[in-house]
Amino acid sequence: MRKEEDPGSPPSEPDPTGGAPTGHGMEADPGQAARARTLLAGVLLALFAAMLGHKVLNAGGLEQTALFYVGLPALIALTVVFTARPRSAVGVAMAVTTVGLALAGPLLDEGVVCLVMAAPLFYLVAAAVGAVLGHARGRHALVAAPVLVLLCLEGVAGTSYLPRASEGRAVRFVEDTPAEIAAALAAEPVYPAQDSWFLGLLPQPTGAEGTGLDVGDRREVRFPARRSLGLGAEPTPRSLVLEVARGRADDSGGLVVFTVVSDTTLARWLDLREAEVAWEAVDGGTRIEWTLRYHRTFDPSWYWGPLQGHAVDQAAGYLVDTFTRVPQESA
């Protein structure tokens, strides 16, 4: 029989932690407290496992592979689910990923740009793994294991599911004459501010030295020093040195190919190999085309490929605007 409360006693109070109502003199549910401690232990274990995994991958030269960008968030989700068994695997996995990203800067010496670029991928993998493990049971959970393994292997031992060699291109029709374009390319570059928010995430050129379009002529492009979020990290100088490998210019147009001699700026993102600019006279102006050839160094390819491709396309357009007047139209 249900025991009725004494009219003279105070009413039962709801447990603020979500448990059953408790009256005065009654203790909180010990099972709920134990679950909270288990969840906290699982969160801390997941963060420790992610940090250890980062150190191991970095020591093995695998910090730019899918094993890093897919494997680490998957490891966080797996650790939380199997050690803490939370009610909402996705929610906890996302929360732990957020804390991990916040600690990655000061503890793992990562930069802001790297964290911003990688954050969507980390959240996507953590949410997907958490959702699958949160709803799947027994054999059904094993179905996702081969898929996860395949996603993590890209980049290991040089494997790639998509071609690494790629290029970004921008074409404009401008009012400049071929001679004006040749003169602008031969002069010492002056880089204007760019208005692309996406390119704004990447290092911006602050100046350059070097002139000429003859074979062997060089340009040294300067960038702001790299400042990571690592504790006690010192600013690191950055620059990009290019050399004219081929070049010709006349009244009808021209072609210049710059090869990359050294790169301490973009090398963390991609392997830039070559920059080619071609221009030719057309009715009412000049057609100019910049092509940037590079090799993708980050994996997985299905994420970093489109991201880097978009950035390089915009960079090529920025170079068109830098060495010409206001363009008439894009091709």
N, C-alpha and C positions, 0 to 999 in steps of 0.2 A: 504494500500500500504506500501511496505517496505521502511523505511526511509533510504536514502543513507547518508553515512558519509561525512562530510565536508572535501574536499581534504586537507585543511590547518590544520585540527585538528589531534592530535595524534591518532594512531590506538588503537582499544580496546585491553586491556590486559586481558589475561586469569586469572581467579580467582585461586590462588594457592590452595585453599581448595577444588576445584573440581566443583564450581558453574558456573554460566553463566559468559561470559566475561564482564568485567566492564571497563569503561573508567574513565578518571580523573573526580573527582567530584561525582562519583557514589559510594554508600555504598555497602558493602557486603550483601549477601542474609540474612536477619534476620531469616528466617526459618532454614537455615543451622546452624547458631549460636545457635539457640534454641535446635536443635537436638543434637549438640555437648554437650550443658549443660545437656540435659536430659540423654545422654549416660554416662557422667561423674557421674551424680547423681546416675544412676543405678549401675555403677561399685562400687562406695563407699557404696551404700546400700547393695550390694551383699557381699562385704567383711565384713561389720558390721554384717550382718545376719549370715555369716559363723562363725565369731568369737563368736557371742552369742550362736550359735548352739553348738560349741565346748565346751563352758563353761557349758551349760545345760547338754550335754551328759556326760561330765566328772563328773559333780556333781551326776548324776544318775548312774554312773558306767557302762555307755554304750559306752565308748571310744574305745572298741575293737570289736564292733559289726558292722554289715553292715549298720546300721543306721548312723554310723559315716563315714565309708569309701565309701558308696554309697550315703547316704542321703546328706552329706555336699556338694560334688561337684554338685549333682543334684539341691540343693538349690541355689547354685551360678548361675547355668545356668538358672533356672526358674526366679530368681530375675532379672537377666539382661534382659531376653527376655520380661518379662511382664511389666517391668518398663521403660526400655530404648528403646525397640523395635529397635534393631540395624539392619542394612542391612545384616550383616553376623553374625548370632547368634553363630555359631560354633567358628569363629575367636575371637569374644569378650569373649565368655565363656572360651576359652583356655587361653587368655591373663589374664583374671581375676584370673583363677586358678593358673597361674604362679606367679602372684603377691601374692596371698594368701599363696602359699607354701613358698615363700620367706619370708613372714612375720610370718609364723607359728613357725619358730625357735625362734626368739627373743621375740615374744609376747606370745606364747603359751607354751614355755618351752619344745619344742620337740627336739629330737636329730637328727643328720645328717642321721643316719642309718634308722630311722623311716621314714623320709621324702623321702629318696631315694627309699626305698621299696614300699612306698604307692603312689609315684608320678605317675607311669603308670596307676594305677587304677583310680586315681583322673582325669587324662586326658581322659581316656577312657569313664568314666561316663559323664564328662562335655561335651565331643564331641558328644556322643550319644544323650544326652538329648537336646543339642543345635540343632543338625541336625533334630531330630524329630519335635521339636517345630518350627524350622525355615521353614520347608516345609509343616507341617500339619496345617490344618485349621479346626475349628469347632469341629464336632464330631470325626474326624480322630485323633485329638490330644488327645482325651480322651481314645483312644484304648491303648495307651502306659501307661496310669496311673496305671491300675492294675498290670502290669508287674513291674513298678518302685516300687510300694508298696511292692510287694512280695520280690523284691531284697533287700529292705531296712529292712525288718522285721527279717532277719536271725540274730541270736544272741540275739535278744530281748526275755526276759523271758526264756532263755535257748534253744531256737529253733535252729536247725541245719539241713540243707538239706543233709549233708554228715556226716558220723561217725566222731566223734572227736578223738577217740583213734586211734593212728597210730604208725608206727615204721619205723626207717631207718636201713638199713642193708648193710654191706660190707663184702665180703668173699675174701680171698687171699690164695694162695698156696706159702709158704715161705720156705727158706732154714733152718731156725732156728729149733732146736729140741724142743720137748715139754718142756724139762727141762729149756732150755734157755728162752722160752716164759714165763714160770712160774716165773723164777727169775726176768725177766724184769717187770712183773706185780707186784711182791712183793716189788720191790725197789721203792724209791722215784721218781716220774715221772719227766722226763725232756722233755719239749715240744719243738720240732724243729719248724722252720719257715715253713709255708705251702705255696704252690704255686697256690692255687685256688683263682681266683679273686673274686668269689662269696663269699667264706668263709672270704675273706679279708674284706668284708663289715661288718662282725660281730666281736664282741670282741674276741681278741686272748689271750689264756692263757699265763701268764708270768712266772709261777712257781707253785709249789705244795709242800705240806708237808704231811707226813704220809707214812707208810710202812705196809707190811704184807697182807696175804690173809685169815686170820682167821676171823670167824664171829665177827663183832663188830669193826674190824680195819677200820680206816677212812682215807680219802684223802680230803684235803682242797685245791682246785685249785683257784689260784689268777688270776684276770683279771685287766686290766687298769681301773682306776676310770672312772665312767660315767661322761661325760661332755656334758651337753645339751647346746642348743643355747640361752637359756633364759637369759634375762638381769639380771646380778648379780647372776646367778646360780653358786653354789659351786660344786666342784667335789664330786661324791658320790662313796665310796668304793664298789667293787663288788667281789663276790667269789661264789664258788660252793662247797658244802660239800657232800661227798658221803660216804656211809658205806657199808661194806661187809655184805650181808644178807645170802648168800650161797657161799660155796667154796670148791673145791676139786682139787687136782692136783697129778698126778703120771707120770710114764715114758711113758704112752700111750696117755696122754692128760689131759684135765681138763676143769672145768667150774667155773666161778666166776660171781656172780650177785651183782652189786652195786645198792643200793637204794639212792635216793636223800633225804638228810636230810634238807638242806636249799639251797636256790638259789636266789641270788640277781643279777644275770647276765642275764640268759636266760628267767627269769620269765616274762619279758616284751614281749617276742616273743612267747613262748610256755611253756607248763607245762611238763617239763622233769620228768619222774617218775623213770626210771630204765635204767641201762646200763649193758648189759650181754656180756661176752666174753667166747667163747668156742673154744677149739683147740684139734686136734687129729693128731696122727702120720699117715702119708700116705707115699707111695713110693716116695723117693727122698726129703722128707721134712715134712712139717706140714701144715695142713689146719686150718686156723684161721678165726673166724667169730665174728664180733662185731654187736650187735643189740641194738639200742637206742629206748626205748619206751616212748612215750609222748602223751599228749592230746593237740589238736589244740585249741588255745584260741581266735584267731582272726577270724573274718568273713568279707566278704562272703567266704564260703568254696571253691567255684569254683576258687577263686583267691589265697587265702592264703594257701589252702590245698596243691596244687602242689608246691608252692614256699617254704613252710616250709618242705615238704617232700624231695625236692631236697637238701635243706640245711642240713637236718639230715643225708641223705645218704652220702653226702660228709664228714660230720663230723665223721661218722662211719669209712669211709675209712682213714681219717686222724689219727684216733686212731690206726688202724691196722699198719700204717706206723710208728707211734710213738713208739710202743712196739715191733717192729720186725726190722730185717734188710731189705734190698731191696727185695721186694716181687718178686716172679717168674712170677706170672700171677694172674689175677682176675678170679673169678668163674662167 
